[in-house]
């Protein structure tokens, strides 16, 4: 008798789940303490659990890292146009972010000797106040994206840059101006802000409707 009642109850839950609207499903996902169990045993929908890294907080590569950074833990988002899925933010973890401006002198254009001399001249102009970092970046930098922003790279996570640049940035303080060689050329770098902790990772439940 108990087995029959349990079977009847579970069948009723499944029927109710199947007849739920997307809004009702989202409401349950937002409030349940066992979202994976709800999706797996009640909804019986295909799902994935993804760890998404946030590389930069200024511009996002797609919905995944945008949700990872901007989404609220416990909140369910979607469905998305062209992708019939729901995404619930399960957890967030911090990482270290840096904010720098840079000028890249491309050594495929300049010789190393000339690049070194030019870097010294640029830095002297910036330090003396005869030129701004932004104007020098606009004139000389080989980075087509950051040069339009005065050399500003925005906030980015430690480890995403070339190793030589990453190590040099970590070794300097806010306001310091220095040069570093990488395979991309000679970089003139200024630390724009102190490092900060921000959202670096998010664990997300992706439900296929």
FIPA-902368 format. One record per residue (C-alpha): residue number from 1; residue in one letter; y, z, x. Coordinates in Angstrom, 2 decimals. Example, Ala and Ser with C-alpha at 12.3 -4.5 7.8 and 13.67 -1.06 7.14 Angstrom:
// residues 2
<atom i="1" aa="A" py="-4.50" pz="7.80" px="12.30"/>
<atom i="2" aa="S" py="-1.06" pz="7.14" px="13.67"/>
***
This chain:
// residues 209
<atom i="1" aa="X" py="0.00" pz="0.00" px="0.00"/>
<atom i="2" aa="X" py="2.43" pz="0.96" px="2.82"/>
<atom i="3" aa="X" py="1.53" pz="-2.21" px="4.69"/>
<atom i="4" aa="X" py="2.20" pz="-4.26" px="1.56"/>
<atom i="5" aa="X" py="5.59" pz="-2.57" px="0.99"/>
<atom i="6" aa="X" py="6.58" pz="-3.08" px="4.64"/>
<atom i="7" aa="X" py="5.58" pz="-6.75" px="4.42"/>
<atom i="8" aa="X" py="7.55" pz="-7.14" px="1.20"/>
<atom i="9" aa="X" py="10.61" pz="-5.43" px="2.71"/>
<atom i="10" aa="X" py="10.50" pz="-7.50" px="5.91"/>
<atom i="11" aa="X" py="10.10" pz="-10.69" px="3.84"/>
<atom i="12" aa="X" py="13.15" pz="-9.67" px="1.84"/>
<atom i="13" aa="X" py="15.18" pz="-9.10" px="5.04"/>
<atom i="14" aa="X" py="14.17" pz="-12.50" px="6.36"/>
<atom i="15" aa="X" py="15.10" pz="-14.16" px="3.07"/>
<atom i="16" aa="X" py="18.45" pz="-12.39" px="3.08"/>
<atom i="17" aa="X" py="19.08" pz="-13.39" px="6.68"/>
<atom i="18" aa="X" py="18.30" pz="-17.04" px="5.95"/>
<atom i="19" aa="X" py="20.68" pz="-17.03" px="2.99"/>
<atom i="20" aa="X" py="23.51" pz="-15.39" px="4.94"/>
<atom i="21" aa="X" py="26.64" pz="-17.36" px="5.66"/>
<atom i="22" aa="X" py="27.92" pz="-17.73" px="9.22"/>
<atom i="23" aa="X" py="30.65" pz="-15.18" px="8.43"/>
<atom i="24" aa="X" py="28.01" pz="-12.66" px="7.28"/>
<atom i="25" aa="X" py="25.89" pz="-13.28" px="10.39"/>
<atom i="26" aa="X" py="28.95" pz="-12.73" px="12.60"/>
<atom i="27" aa="X" py="29.72" pz="-9.48" px="10.77"/>
<atom i="28" aa="X" py="26.22" pz="-8.17" px="11.47"/>
<atom i="29" aa="X" py="26.38" pz="-9.28" px="15.11"/>
<atom i="30" aa="X" py="29.74" pz="-7.53" px="15.48"/>
<atom i="31" aa="X" py="28.42" pz="-4.21" px="14.15"/>
<atom i="32" aa="X" py="24.71" pz="-3.98" px="15.00"/>
<atom i="33" aa="X" py="23.57" pz="-1.91" px="17.97"/>
<atom i="34" aa="X" py="20.70" pz="-4.33" px="18.56"/>
<atom i="35" aa="X" py="22.12" pz="-7.87" px="18.39"/>
<atom i="36" aa="X" py="19.21" pz="-9.40" px="20.32"/>
<atom i="37" aa="X" py="16.67" pz="-7.85" px="17.95"/>
<atom i="38" aa="X" py="18.65" pz="-9.09" px="14.95"/>
<atom i="39" aa="X" py="18.72" pz="-12.65" px="16.31"/>
<atom i="40" aa="X" py="15.10" pz="-12.65" px="17.47"/>
<atom i="41" aa="X" py="13.30" pz="-10.88" px="14.62"/>
<atom i="42" aa="X" py="15.56" pz="-11.25" px="11.59"/>
<atom i="43" aa="X" py="17.45" pz="-14.50" px="12.05"/>
<atom i="44" aa="X" py="14.63" pz="-15.99" px="14.15"/>
<atom i="45" aa="X" py="17.13" pz="-18.19" px="15.92"/>
<atom i="46" aa="X" py="16.95" pz="-19.56" px="19.44"/>
<atom i="47" aa="X" py="19.20" pz="-17.61" px="21.81"/>
<atom i="48" aa="X" py="20.20" pz="-17.31" px="25.46"/>
<atom i="49" aa="X" py="21.72" pz="-14.50" px="27.51"/>
<atom i="50" aa="X" py="24.19" pz="-15.82" px="30.08"/>
<atom i="51" aa="X" py="26.10" pz="-14.22" px="32.93"/>
<atom i="52" aa="X" py="29.42" pz="-16.02" px="33.28"/>
<atom i="53" aa="X" py="31.70" pz="-15.63" px="36.31"/>
<atom i="54" aa="X" py="35.49" pz="-15.79" px="36.12"/>
<atom i="55" aa="X" py="36.80" pz="-17.74" px="39.12"/>
<atom i="56" aa="X" py="40.50" pz="-17.79" px="38.29"/>
<atom i="57" aa="X" py="42.56" pz="-16.14" px="35.57"/>
<atom i="58" aa="X" py="45.27" pz="-18.83" px="35.49"/>
<atom i="59" aa="X" py="43.21" pz="-21.83" px="34.39"/>
<atom i="60" aa="X" py="39.72" pz="-21.94" px="32.93"/>
<atom i="61" aa="X" py="37.01" pz="-24.53" px="33.45"/>
<atom i="62" aa="X" py="35.76" pz="-24.34" px="29.85"/>
<atom i="63" aa="X" py="35.00" pz="-22.15" px="26.86"/>
<atom i="64" aa="X" py="32.51" pz="-19.99" px="28.75"/>
<atom i="65" aa="X" py="34.82" pz="-18.52" px="31.40"/>
<atom i="66" aa="X" py="37.74" pz="-18.45" px="28.96"/>
<atom i="67" aa="X" py="35.69" pz="-16.29" px="26.57"/>
<atom i="68" aa="X" py="34.38" pz="-14.22" px="29.48"/>
<atom i="69" aa="X" py="37.93" pz="-13.30" px="30.43"/>
<atom i="70" aa="X" py="39.78" pz="-13.26" px="27.10"/>
<atom i="71" aa="X" py="36.98" pz="-12.27" px="24.73"/>
<atom i="72" aa="X" py="36.56" pz="-8.71" px="23.47"/>
<atom i="73" aa="X" py="33.35" pz="-6.79" px="24.22"/>
<atom i="74" aa="X" py="31.29" pz="-6.51" px="21.03"/>
<atom i="75" aa="X" py="33.07" pz="-9.40" px="19.31"/>
<atom i="76" aa="X" py="31.29" pz="-12.56" px="18.13"/>
<atom i="77" aa="X" py="33.02" pz="-15.96" px="18.47"/>
<atom i="78" aa="X" py="32.28" pz="-19.39" px="17.01"/>
<atom i="79" aa="X" py="30.90" pz="-21.64" px="15.75"/>
<atom i="80" aa="X" py="32.64" pz="-24.13" px="18.00"/>
<atom i="81" aa="X" py="33.50" pz="-27.73" px="17.23"/>
<atom i="82" aa="X" py="30.67" pz="-29.99" px="18.34"/>
<atom i="83" aa="X" py="28.53" pz="-26.96" px="19.31"/>
<atom i="84" aa="X" py="26.90" pz="-25.07" px="16.44"/>
<atom i="85" aa="X" py="26.61" pz="-21.78" px="18.31"/>
<atom i="86" aa="X" py="27.85" pz="-18.21" px="18.15"/>
<atom i="87" aa="X" py="28.73" pz="-16.20" px="21.25"/>
<atom i="88" aa="X" py="28.82" pz="-12.40" px="21.40"/>
<atom i="89" aa="X" py="30.37" pz="-10.64" px="24.40"/>
<atom i="90" aa="X" py="27.87" pz="-7.95" px="25.42"/>
<atom i="91" aa="X" py="29.42" pz="-6.54" px="28.60"/>
<atom i="92" aa="X" py="32.14" pz="-7.13" px="31.19"/>
<atom i="93" aa="X" py="32.27" pz="-6.21" px="34.89"/>
<atom i="94" aa="X" py="35.22" pz="-6.23" px="37.34"/>
<atom i="95" aa="X" py="35.79" pz="-8.19" px="40.52"/>
<atom i="96" aa="X" py="38.55" pz="-8.43" px="43.14"/>
<atom i="97" aa="X" py="41.24" pz="-11.08" px="42.69"/>
<atom i="98" aa="X" py="43.91" pz="-12.38" px="45.07"/>
<atom i="99" aa="X" py="47.22" pz="-14.15" px="44.49"/>
<atom i="100" aa="X" py="48.59" pz="-16.36" px="47.25"/>
<atom i="101" aa="X" py="50.77" pz="-19.40" px="47.85"/>
<atom i="102" aa="X" py="49.84" pz="-21.96" px="50.48"/>
<atom i="103" aa="X" py="50.80" pz="-25.20" px="52.17"/>
<atom i="104" aa="X" py="48.00" pz="-27.43" px="53.49"/>
<atom i="105" aa="X" py="48.77" pz="-29.68" px="56.46"/>
<atom i="106" aa="X" py="46.06" pz="-32.33" px="56.35"/>
<atom i="107" aa="X" py="44.78" pz="-33.05" px="59.86"/>
<atom i="108" aa="X" py="43.43" pz="-36.42" px="58.75"/>
<atom i="109" aa="X" py="47.14" pz="-37.33" px="58.50"/>
<atom i="110" aa="X" py="48.54" pz="-35.18" px="61.33"/>
<atom i="111" aa="X" py="47.03" pz="-34.41" px="64.73"/>
<atom i="112" aa="X" py="46.16" pz="-30.77" px="65.32"/>
<atom i="113" aa="X" py="48.96" pz="-30.45" px="67.87"/>
<atom i="114" aa="X" py="51.53" pz="-31.93" px="65.48"/>
<atom i="115" aa="X" py="50.24" pz="-29.82" px="62.56"/>
<atom i="116" aa="X" py="50.60" pz="-26.65" px="64.65"/>
<atom i="117" aa="X" py="54.15" pz="-27.58" px="65.67"/>
<atom i="118" aa="X" py="55.09" pz="-28.51" px="62.09"/>
<atom i="119" aa="X" py="53.63" pz="-25.24" px="60.77"/>
<atom i="120" aa="X" py="55.74" pz="-23.27" px="63.26"/>
<atom i="121" aa="X" py="58.86" pz="-25.13" px="62.12"/>
<atom i="122" aa="X" py="58.09" pz="-24.61" px="58.42"/>
<atom i="123" aa="X" py="57.43" pz="-20.91" px="58.89"/>
<atom i="124" aa="X" py="60.62" pz="-20.45" px="60.91"/>
<atom i="125" aa="X" py="62.66" pz="-22.12" px="58.16"/>
<atom i="126" aa="X" py="61.06" pz="-19.90" px="55.49"/>
<atom i="127" aa="X" py="61.53" pz="-16.68" px="57.49"/>
<atom i="128" aa="X" py="65.15" pz="-17.50" px="58.34"/>
<atom i="129" aa="X" py="65.96" pz="-18.31" px="54.72"/>
<atom i="130" aa="X" py="66.92" pz="-21.91" px="55.48"/>
<atom i="131" aa="X" py="64.15" pz="-23.11" px="53.16"/>
<atom i="132" aa="X" py="61.98" pz="-21.66" px="50.43"/>
<atom i="133" aa="X" py="58.21" pz="-21.62" px="50.48"/>
<atom i="134" aa="X" py="58.21" pz="-23.65" px="47.26"/>
<atom i="135" aa="X" py="60.40" pz="-26.41" px="48.71"/>
<atom i="136" aa="X" py="58.27" pz="-26.65" px="51.85"/>
<atom i="137" aa="X" py="55.08" pz="-26.81" px="49.76"/>
<atom i="138" aa="X" py="56.57" pz="-29.57" px="47.62"/>
<atom i="139" aa="X" py="57.50" pz="-31.57" px="50.71"/>
<atom i="140" aa="X" py="54.55" pz="-31.06" px="53.04"/>
<atom i="141" aa="X" py="51.47" pz="-29.75" px="51.25"/>
<atom i="142" aa="X" py="48.42" pz="-31.99" px="50.90"/>
<atom i="143" aa="X" py="47.17" pz="-29.96" px="47.91"/>
<atom i="144" aa="X" py="48.28" pz="-32.13" px="44.95"/>
<atom i="145" aa="X" py="47.84" pz="-29.38" px="42.35"/>
<atom i="146" aa="X" py="49.46" pz="-26.36" px="43.97"/>
<atom i="147" aa="X" py="52.34" pz="-28.31" px="45.55"/>
<atom i="148" aa="X" py="53.75" pz="-28.99" px="42.07"/>
<atom i="149" aa="X" py="53.78" pz="-25.20" px="41.55"/>
<atom i="150" aa="X" py="55.51" pz="-24.35" px="44.81"/>
<atom i="151" aa="X" py="52.17" pz="-23.84" px="46.54"/>
<atom i="152" aa="X" py="51.10" pz="-21.14" px="44.04"/>
<atom i="153" aa="X" py="47.30" pz="-20.86" px="43.74"/>
<atom i="154" aa="X" py="47.50" pz="-18.18" px="41.05"/>
<atom i="155" aa="X" py="44.96" pz="-15.36" px="40.76"/>
<atom i="156" aa="X" py="41.47" pz="-16.25" px="42.02"/>
<atom i="157" aa="X" py="38.35" pz="-14.25" px="42.77"/>
<atom i="158" aa="X" py="37.37" pz="-13.26" px="46.28"/>
<atom i="159" aa="X" py="34.72" pz="-15.57" px="47.72"/>
<atom i="160" aa="X" py="35.77" pz="-18.75" px="45.94"/>
<atom i="161" aa="X" py="37.91" pz="-20.12" px="48.78"/>
<atom i="162" aa="X" py="36.72" pz="-21.62" px="52.07"/>
<atom i="163" aa="X" py="35.26" pz="-18.80" px="54.22"/>
<atom i="164" aa="X" py="38.00" pz="-18.95" px="56.87"/>
<atom i="165" aa="X" py="40.72" pz="-18.78" px="54.22"/>
<atom i="166" aa="X" py="38.94" pz="-16.06" px="52.26"/>
<atom i="167" aa="X" py="38.59" pz="-13.82" px="55.33"/>
<atom i="168" aa="X" py="42.19" pz="-14.35" px="56.40"/>
<atom i="169" aa="X" py="43.57" pz="-13.55" px="52.93"/>
<atom i="170" aa="X" py="41.55" pz="-10.32" px="52.79"/>
<atom i="171" aa="X" py="42.93" pz="-9.27" px="56.20"/>
<atom i="172" aa="X" py="46.63" pz="-9.58" px="55.27"/>
<atom i="173" aa="X" py="49.02" pz="-7.70" px="53.01"/>
<atom i="174" aa="X" py="51.56" pz="-8.62" px="50.34"/>
<atom i="175" aa="X" py="54.50" pz="-10.57" px="51.75"/>
<atom i="176" aa="X" py="52.81" pz="-11.54" px="55.02"/>
<atom i="177" aa="X" py="53.08" pz="-15.16" px="56.17"/>
<atom i="178" aa="X" py="50.39" pz="-16.60" px="58.46"/>
<atom i="179" aa="X" py="48.38" pz="-19.70" px="59.35"/>
<atom i="180" aa="X" py="44.64" pz="-20.32" px="59.27"/>
<atom i="181" aa="X" py="42.50" pz="-23.31" px="60.14"/>
<atom i="182" aa="X" py="39.79" pz="-24.57" px="57.78"/>
<atom i="183" aa="X" py="37.88" pz="-27.88" px="57.51"/>
<atom i="184" aa="X" py="40.63" pz="-28.98" px="55.07"/>
<atom i="185" aa="X" py="43.34" pz="-28.61" px="57.73"/>
<atom i="186" aa="X" py="45.96" pz="-26.05" px="58.69"/>
<atom i="187" aa="X" py="47.03" pz="-23.67" px="55.92"/>
<atom i="188" aa="X" py="50.33" pz="-21.81" px="55.83"/>
<atom i="189" aa="X" py="49.67" pz="-18.86" px="53.57"/>
<atom i="190" aa="X" py="51.83" pz="-16.18" px="51.98"/>
<atom i="191" aa="X" py="50.29" pz="-13.22" px="50.13"/>
<atom i="192" aa="X" py="52.14" pz="-13.14" px="46.80"/>
<atom i="193" aa="X" py="50.71" pz="-9.89" px="45.39"/>
<atom i="194" aa="X" py="48.44" pz="-7.00" px="46.26"/>
<atom i="195" aa="X" py="44.75" pz="-7.56" px="45.38"/>
<atom i="196" aa="X" py="43.76" pz="-6.33" px="41.92"/>
<atom i="197" aa="X" py="40.65" pz="-5.58" px="39.93"/>
<atom i="198" aa="X" py="40.20" pz="-7.75" px="36.85"/>
<atom i="199" aa="X" py="37.40" pz="-9.14" px="34.68"/>
<atom i="200" aa="X" py="35.03" pz="-10.97" px="37.03"/>
<atom i="201" aa="X" py="31.83" pz="-11.29" px="35.00"/>
<atom i="202" aa="X" py="30.72" pz="-11.21" px="31.37"/>
<atom i="203" aa="X" py="27.25" pz="-10.93" px="29.85"/>
<atom i="204" aa="X" py="27.12" pz="-13.10" px="26.74"/>
<atom i="205" aa="X" py="24.60" pz="-13.64" px="23.95"/>
<atom i="206" aa="X" py="24.55" pz="-17.27" px="22.84"/>
<atom i="207" aa="X" py="22.95" pz="-17.90" px="19.44"/>
<atom i="208" aa="X" py="21.93" pz="-21.43" px="18.38"/>
<atom i="209" aa="X" py="22.50" pz="-21.75" px="14.63"/>
***
